[in-house]
Amino acid sequence: MFLSLVFMLDEGTDASVRYLEQTGGKPPIIGTLDIERWALPAEVPAEIRVTLEFPREVRAAGEGTSAGALERPSPSKASLSTDDKVIIVKNTMTGTKYPPEWLAQYLGKTGVVLWTTHDGAMVQLAGGATWFPYAELQADE
């Protein structure tokens, strides 16, 4: 499951910038977010979007997880080929080109690889073919 939150620029210091969550009248989920200036573009954006991904595996609050325990590594051009079956699993490349809303309709769907590119694959799904970055695919074994 994914949750997308919008934050608006509030104030900044020489070292960091503070953003306020836009809640639309609902209680805040995060509230404020402080980001170090070195991690932002030279022209500080007035609005940012943060996407939270909730793992499919249910854990008790405070229970840790080891890296890779919840998901398999993303395939690559070398590991995928035509006619391989894949599952659409996550959205790690959000932004204007790949907004989280775009991917939500495909999560959990399976398809067949039609062809691969250097950074993704064209996947035939029940409703048509769509290109996905490798980070959003998982090999269906």
C-alpha positions as CSV (number, residue, x, y, z in Angstrom):
1,M,0.0,0.0,0.0
2,F,1.2,3.5,-0.8
3,L,0.3,6.8,0.8
4,S,1.3,10.1,-0.9
5,L,1.7,13.3,1.1
6,V,2.2,16.9,-0.1
7,F,4.4,19.3,1.8
8,M,4.7,23.1,1.2
9,L,7.8,25.2,1.9
10,D,7.6,26.8,5.4
11,E,11.0,28.3,6.4
12,G,14.6,27.6,6.0
13,T,18.0,28.1,7.6
14,D,21.5,28.0,6.2
15,A,21.6,24.2,6.8
16,S,18.0,23.0,6.3
17,V,14.5,23.7,5.0
18,R,11.2,23.0,6.8
19,Y,8.1,21.8,4.9
20,L,4.6,21.7,6.3
21,E,2.3,18.8,5.5
22,Q,-0.9,19.8,3.6
23,T,-3.7,17.9,5.3
24,G,-6.9,19.3,3.8
25,G,-8.4,19.6,7.2
26,K,-7.5,16.1,8.4
27,P,-5.0,15.5,11.2
28,P,-1.4,15.4,10.0
29,I,0.3,12.1,9.4
30,I,3.9,13.5,9.6
31,G,3.4,17.2,10.3
32,T,6.6,18.9,9.5
33,L,9.6,17.7,7.5
34,D,13.1,19.1,7.8
35,I,15.4,18.4,4.9
36,E,19.1,19.2,4.8
37,R,19.8,21.9,2.0
38,W,22.6,19.7,0.5
39,A,20.0,17.1,-0.5
40,L,17.7,19.6,-2.3
41,P,18.1,21.2,-5.7
42,A,19.8,24.6,-5.9
43,E,16.4,26.2,-6.4
44,V,14.5,24.9,-3.3
45,P,11.1,23.6,-4.5
46,A,8.0,25.3,-3.0
47,E,6.2,21.9,-2.9
48,I,7.4,18.4,-2.4
49,R,5.7,15.0,-2.4
50,V,6.6,12.2,0.0
51,T,5.4,8.6,-0.7
52,L,5.2,6.1,2.1
53,E,5.3,2.4,1.2
54,F,3.8,-0.1,3.6
55,P,5.3,-3.6,3.3
56,R,2.9,-6.4,2.6
57,E,4.3,-8.5,5.5
58,V,2.5,-7.6,8.7
59,R,4.8,-7.0,11.7
60,A,4.2,-5.8,15.2
61,A,5.1,-2.2,15.9
62,G,8.7,-1.7,16.7
63,E,9.7,-5.1,15.2
64,G,12.7,-4.7,12.9
65,T,13.3,-6.3,9.5
66,S,16.5,-7.3,7.8
67,A,17.3,-5.8,4.4
68,G,15.7,-7.8,1.6
69,A,13.4,-9.7,3.9
70,L,10.3,-8.0,2.6
71,E,11.1,-7.9,-1.1
72,R,13.2,-9.5,-3.8
73,P,15.7,-7.4,-5.8
74,S,14.3,-5.7,-8.9
75,P,15.1,-7.5,-12.1
76,S,17.4,-5.9,-14.7
77,K,17.8,-6.1,-18.5
78,A,20.2,-8.9,-18.0
79,S,17.7,-10.9,-15.9
80,L,14.5,-10.3,-17.9
81,S,13.7,-11.4,-21.4
82,T,10.8,-11.6,-23.8
83,D,7.9,-13.8,-22.5
84,D,9.0,-13.6,-18.8
85,K,6.2,-13.2,-16.4
86,V,6.4,-10.2,-13.9
87,I,4.4,-8.7,-11.1
88,I,4.0,-4.9,-10.7
89,V,5.2,-4.4,-7.1
90,K,6.2,-0.9,-6.0
91,N,6.9,2.6,-7.0
92,T,10.4,3.7,-6.1
93,M,10.7,6.3,-8.9
94,T,8.0,8.8,-8.1
95,G,8.0,12.2,-9.7
96,T,6.3,14.0,-12.5
97,K,7.2,11.3,-15.0
98,Y,6.1,8.4,-12.7
99,P,3.6,9.8,-10.1
100,P,2.4,7.3,-7.4
101,E,-1.2,7.7,-8.7
102,W,-0.1,6.3,-12.1
103,L,1.2,3.1,-10.6
104,A,-1.5,2.4,-8.1
105,Q,-3.8,1.0,-10.7
106,Y,-1.2,-1.6,-11.7
107,L,0.0,-2.8,-8.3
108,G,-0.2,-6.5,-7.8
109,K,-1.1,-7.2,-11.5
110,T,0.8,-9.8,-13.5
111,G,1.9,-9.5,-17.1
112,V,4.3,-10.8,-19.7
113,V,7.4,-8.9,-20.9
114,L,7.2,-7.9,-24.5
115,W,10.6,-6.3,-24.7
116,T,13.2,-4.7,-22.5
117,T,15.1,-1.3,-22.6
118,H,18.1,-0.1,-20.6
119,D,16.0,1.0,-17.7
120,G,12.7,-0.9,-17.9
121,A,10.4,-3.3,-19.8
122,M,7.2,-3.1,-21.8
123,V,4.7,-5.4,-20.1
124,Q,1.5,-6.8,-21.6
125,L,-1.2,-6.7,-19.0
126,A,-4.9,-7.7,-19.4
127,G,-5.9,-4.1,-20.4
128,G,-3.0,-3.4,-22.8
129,A,0.8,-2.9,-22.7
130,T,2.6,-0.4,-20.4
131,W,6.2,0.4,-19.8
132,F,7.6,0.0,-16.3
133,P,11.0,0.8,-14.7
134,Y,12.7,-2.3,-13.5
135,A,12.4,-1.0,-9.9
136,E,8.6,-1.5,-10.2
137,L,8.8,-5.1,-11.4
138,Q,9.4,-8.5,-9.8
139,A,9.9,-11.7,-11.6
140,D,6.9,-14.0,-11.2
141,E,8.3,-17.5,-10.5
